[in-house]
Amino acid sequence: MKKITVLLAEDHGIVREGLRTLLELSEEFAVVGEASNGREAVRMACQMQPDVIVMDIAMSGLNGFEATRQILLSTPQVKVLVLSAHSDDEYIRRMLEIGAAGYLAKQNSGEVLVHAIKEVAAGKPYFSPSVAKRLRHAKEKARLAGAPHPNPAPTLTKREAEVLQLVAEGLANKQMAAELGISIKTIEKHRQQLMNKLDIHDTAGLTRHAIATGVIESSIQETTANR
């Protein structure tokens, strides 16, 4: 029997170890790699092309939203299953719009995760009961209200999204240039385009926007600020 190949994208090492141990208890899965941040996940997804990626959202450097977007653009056959501590409506909506195949809250049991991986590997969407309930509630609320869909947020380029996250994490232009392998002048250009597109013209505002839209967690920003 062909095993389901799985890539784990999670920034907490102890969580990755637990997930690997759980999946390796079953002969149905083969964990082919572990990524500690979104950028690693994108690179490893292209190299390994696993059946399923178990993707966290809140990761430094490149968050799960942008990592998923880049992965599905380059390897659309890969299925991304979100496993996050966050089950806010906005997080779920954004991941679905990007193309995630399923969404689980980390509060779920290992048994639910195993079932979810099998389902998305078979081409079926899967949402944990609590997430499915939120989706139904949001859909019904919108239907009853008859409210028009809100105007979509401006679409950021790959580089603009990366720069936004790094700005919000507290990196200086020189540090961002080294992280992304581009010049400081190019960083400044992307930063200005980002501010113009979002109509936000200071670092504090960009950071607030990043936290509000789930690009980073407030705890990440606070940690970098206290270094």
Salt bridges, closest charged atoms under 4 A:
GLU10 OE2 - HIS12 ND1 3.04
GLU10 OE1 - LYS106 NZ 2.87
ASP11 OD1 - HIS12 ND1 2.98
GLU24 OE2 - ARG20 NH1 2.74
GLU28 OE2 - LYS118 NZ 2.91
GLU34 OE1 - ARG16 NE 3.19
GLU34 OE2 - ARG20 NE 2.40
ASP51 OD2 - LYS2 NZ 3.32
ASP56 OD2 - LYS106 NZ 3.64
GLU66 OE2 - ARG69 NH2 2.62
ASP89 OD1 - ARG134 NE 2.95
GLU90 OE2 - ARG93 NH2 2.37
GLU97 OE2 - ARG93 NH1 2.51
GLU140 OE2 - ARG143 NH2 2.51
GLU160 OE1 - LYS197 NZ 2.87
GLU162 OE2 - ARG39 NH2 3.54
GLU162 OE1 - ARG159 NH1 2.66
GLU179 OE2 - ARG39 NH1 2.98
ASP199 OD1 - HIS201 NE2 3.16
GLU217 OE2 - HIS86 NE2 2.61
